[in-house]
Amino acid sequence: MTDAEFLQRFESLTLPLEHWHHRDHLRVAYLYLTQNDFETAARKITTGIRAHNAAHGILDTPTSGYHETQTMLWLHLVAATLAQYGPGEGVDDFLNSHSQLFTQKIHRFYYSKALYTSPEARAKFVPPDLATFPKF
């Protein structure tokens, strides 16, 4: 599926849940960040993930569903990687060249467990309490 088709399916809420894994989240982040400024990309991805989850019956609760801080952490990391290394030959080249973006527990460098797992961090973005995000 092309990037345009992927985004169209994501935005129209027709992307199957089985095609919605960590790499797909990163793909959306990359595509939005290479097409928009950070604030617009952030708005689009947060709105899009919430809508996608709702379309698939994923409820937001204090302990499950959408996680705003997690989404913004990954968006910051993709933005910083793009700023430092450039977009590569496209999303697949970019993601294949940056394995650090697949370190699922990378949040532990930035957030204490108590803050990251808090209902507040799930509901709204909270800044990191251990280290600042990389600059971009």
N, C-alpha and C positions, 0 to 999 in steps of 0.2 A: 504494500500500500504506500503510495507516495505521501510526502509530508502534507501536501494540501488535502489529500483525501483523509489522512489521519486527523488533521485538525478539524476538518469539516464534520467528521463523524463524532469527534469529541464534543465540538460545540453544538451539534444538533442532538446530542445525547443518544446517539445510535452506536457508539463504540461499545462492543460487548465487554462485560465485566472480565471475561477471561483474557482480554487484551489490555488490561489495566493493571500493570505491575510497576515496580520501581523504575525500570528503564523507560516505560511509557510516560511516567510522571516527568522524568528528566527530559524526555523528548519534547513534551509540551513546554517545559521551562525553556529549553534551548530555542525552540521555534518562536515562542513569544518574545524572548529576550533579543533574538536577532532581527525581529520585525518591529519592536516597540521599545520605548524607554522603560526603565525599571518599574516606575509607578504604574504604567499602563499594563505591563506584563504581570505585575503582582495582582492588580485588580482582575485581569482576565483569568489568571490561573486559579485564584481563590474562588471567584464566582463559578468558574467552570467545574472545578472539582466538587464543590458543594452541589451543584446542579446534577452532575454525573452521578454522585452518590445517591441523591434523592431519587433520580430516575431508576436506580437499581435497588431501591428499597433499603439503602444503608442509612440507618437512623443516627443522628448526632446525639450522643449522651455525654455525661461528664467523663466517661471512661472509654468510649469507642466512637467510631465514625471519623468525621473530618477533624484534622489537627492543624490549626492555624500556624502555630509556632513551627511545627515540623515542615509545613509547606514553605514558609518564609525562609527557614534555614537552608533548605535545598535550593531555593531560588537564589539566595545570596551566594551560595557556593558555586552554582552554575554561572552566575554573573561574574564572579571573581575569576573563575577559570577562563571564561570567554575573554575577559579584559586582559588577563596575563598571557594567554596562549593563542587567542584568536579562534575563529569558528571552525578551522580545519576545512576539509573538503565537503562538509555537510554533517548532519547530525550523527550518522553512524560512525564516521571517521572521528568526530569529536568525542563521542562517548567511548569508543574503543581505545582512544588515546589517553583517556583520563580515568583510570581504574579507581582512583580515590573517590570518585563520585558513586561508587558501588559499595563503599564501606558503610554498611547499614548502621553501625553504632558510632558514627562520626560525631553525632550530637553530644557525646560524652566529653568531647574537648571543649564544648561551649556552654553546656548546661549541667547543673547538678541534677541528680535523679529526681529530687523532690520538686524542683521547678518544672522540669520537662514533662513529668507525668502528672502535673497538677491540672485540675479542671480549667483553671484560668488560662494556662498555656494552650490547652486544646481549643478553647473558645475564642481567644484573641491572641495576637502576637505579643509575646513578652521578650524583651531583649535578653541576650545571654548573660549569665551570672558568673561564668568562669573565665571566658576569654571573648574578646570582640571578634566579630566576623572579619574576614579578609576584606581589604579595600578594593573597590573597582571603579 
